[in-house]
Each structure stands twice: as C-alpha cells, then as structure tokens.
Amino acid sequence: MANEFERKQRVAILGGGPGGYEAALAAAQLGSEVFLIERSGIGGSAVLTDVVPSKTLIATAEFTTTLERATDLGVRFFTTGGEGTPQKPTVVVDMAAVNKRLLGLAKDTSDDMTQQLREAGVTVIPGHGRLDGPNAVIASTGPRGTDFDRIEVDTIIVSVGASPRILDTAKPDGKRIFTWNQLYTLAEIPEHLIVVGSGVTGAEFASAYRALGSQVTLVSSRDQVLPGEDADAATLLQNVFERRGMTLKMKARAESAVATESGVTVTLGDGEKIEGSHCLIAVGSIPNTAGIGLEEAGVELTETGHIRVNRVARSSVPNIYGVGDCSNVMPLASVAMMQGRTAAFHALGDAVDPFEERNVASNIFTQPEIATVGWSQAEIESGVIRGTIHKLELSANPRAKMQGISEGFVKLITTTTSRTVIGGVIVAPRASELIFALALAVEHRLTVDDVARAFAVYPSISGSIVDAARALHKVAIE
C-alpha cells in the first residue's frame, strides 16, 4: 500500500479561463491530480463573452473598412441594374449573423479547450468553487449552492477573473444599456451607440461599431482617448475617430444612463443630455474575489480586491496562487496564461523563470491597431530611465503606400549609450503581429544594430522596424 509520501500532489484550480486552463495542463503534465472548478464554461469570460467574441466582431468591422479603402486603390464595386447600367451596391452588415458566428466560434473554442483538459486527465467540475481554508476547496455543483464536494489539496490556484464594473446610475438591462459581454444579443446594428469610457475596451468597441455603420458618441472623462497609453498613438487614433465621423465628448463625465421607450439618454456632469439608441458602459472591471474564502484563508488582497502576488504568481499564503485578472498583474489573456504555467511549475517544484511584466507586449484592437512593449516615451521624458526615441511614420513605407495605408508609425526606444532596444510602439494594421519582433528585441536585449542586421522583406510594413533601427545606429569610431 502506497504511503502518504507516494501519493500524487493534488492541485485545485478555481476558474477555467486562460490562466486556469494553462495551469491545469501544466500541473497535469507534471503528474499531479488536478481538479478544475468552472461555473460558466472552460475558457471563462475571456473565451465566451470577452476576448474571442469581441475580436471576432472587430475582425468583421475591419473587413468593412477594407472594402471602403478599396476605392482608393482603384477598385470599384457595381451591380447591374434593370437596363444593364452599373449601380453601386450597398454594404449591409447582418448583425444577427455576425453574433451567431462569433458566439459559435467562442463555443467551439471552449469545447476544444474542454476536450484538451479531459485528454490530459484533468477532472473538470462544473459549478462554483471557494476555498475552505488554505488546503481545501468546496465545489458547489447544485442550484443555490447545494451538492457540496470538499476536496483536500496541496496547492490552490485561483483564476476567477473579473467582471464589468457596474454604475448605480447606469445599470445594464441587456436591451438598451449594456456591458461589453452583453452586446452579442443585438439583432441589428445600433443606430446610435453611446460608449461611456475611453479606455481600451471603450475605444475598441467604438472603433468597431463605427466601422459597422453605427453613429457613435464616445464619452471620456479624460482629455484624450486611451489615457495612459502612448500619447502619439492616442492622438493619432483620436484624429482617426473624428475623421471617420465619431463624436467625441472629452473631459465629460457621464452621470447617468437611463433607458427610454425608444432608446437611451445619457446625462453628463454639466447637464448635457445625449440621446442614443443604445449605450455601452465600459468603465473598468472588478475582480471576482469576493465571497470565495480568500481572506479567511489568509490571502492578502489589494484595496481593489485583487490578489497580491509575486513574480511567480504566489500569494501571501505559500500554497495559494493567483493568476489572471483577479491578480494584481496586468489584465491580459497572454499574461494570465503565462502566470498559470508559472504558478503550476513553481508549486510542483519545476524550474521557473519568472517573466518580466515590463517585457509583455500588449495590443489595442482599434483601427489602426496600437501595440506596445517595454519602457514608454512618457517614462523617458519624465526621467525614470535615460533613453533615446526614434519615430518613423508609415507614410514613408512603400508597402503601406501600396495598400493605401496613410496613418501609423513605428517608434523605437533604446538606451542612450549602448542603443539596446528597451521599448517600442507600433500603430498600424496588424500591429499585434508586428510587435513580436520588438518584443523579442526587448526580451533578449538586442541592440538596434542587431535588429538592423536582420533582413526584412522588401516591400513590407515590418521594413519600417529595420529602418527605424538603422536610423539609430551608433557610429563607432576609434
């Protein structure tokens, strides 16, 4: 009979989003007995109601913009009228079909992830999970918290995510006033969508629905869209929004949003009222950490309710880890996945190389996209670190000209002496793909000459990265 020291390590994971999913696979790979408790479906809100569906919607919106740009390239679309005369067609977006497709993709992704977990030997428990002290979890699989299962474990990894922040004066009803995870019930394109909040989520949806044909009013309490992002990128995007006919209300705080018989009324702090057909509330999120036994187990939370973790995702309790949006690390799916793997490896004694949060590449899926990595221009200018900045407009890029792209840039940030790449910004179509080159440069501390020696295809948008690096070449003369 096996003794206690020979039994498998037992790992419980609360939440099956990207972080919990990756943690479960990693723990199973290392031979642990893994229990994953998820209430809404594997993939969590990231797959089912947030990242996957929203980026699918944005991809559809990008296609309509591409059609509009085709005219600039000499391409015309016509149908033949009754007398054989050409007639310009109208591009119509079938919102019900778009939503059906994106929700179907989200479900397929969730199903694929579920299958992978089962093939890895993970026990997936549908239901609500909470801690019962530092060494046990309780899974409630029945209605109203019934049918309890108590599971004693060695390690607990909490990956419960976050939910949209709700305003008392603008409560979503799923019909006229929405959070970002409720928009996929719309049967038609909103005639006039009022977006409250100009952060990443607000900017992305404002950009997408304007491209889909909605009149859009964006309400921002700040003096620019995307507060906290690269100032040049934010200014460019704001100019694009205005050129495309979006109404921007800057330094305007939304006091309330009230549904009416035919639409919604948003009242601003100065008393101005904006009438629209629908309203999206995008004013941040709150972690789903309340009421799941964290504080009772001794886990330290921040003032905002996030789990305070170190670079290996470990909380204040040695065997409890926090990953993803419920932790005090940047809320990105890619970060959650890395945290999940790191937490599992660390808990089970495998080699761990803690990731550097500053080296994480992020992207804003507006049109154009905005991708960033490493140190920022604002940090250089404020004296946090010494550095050199070079910005190259895409208007000078041959491939951009061929594709009718006139807006965007590549910005490199390097150390002043060695010219080591320590940051970068790319504003362009598919910036999310282009930023990988700069992320590699930042992660591996490449110099601009290292980057410049790499061959970029000519012509290509990525050629601007090499051109910017060449411009920063440090002449070495004895």
PyMOL commands that set and color helices and strands:
alter all, ss='L'
color gray80, all
select helices_A, chain A and resi 4-6+18-29+44-48+51-73+95-119+143-145+183-185+200-212+231-243+324-326+333-347+357-359+377-381+394-396+398-402+431-443+448-452+463-471
alter helices_A, ss='H'
color red, helices_A
select strands_A, chain A and resi 10-14+33-38+79-80+86-87+123-126+128-131+136-140+148-152+155-158+162-164+177-178+192-196+215-219+247-249+254-259+264-268+273-276+278-281+285-287+320-322+362-364+369-374+388-393+409-414+421-428
alter strands_A, ss='S'
color yellow, strands_A
deselect
rebuild
show_as cartoon
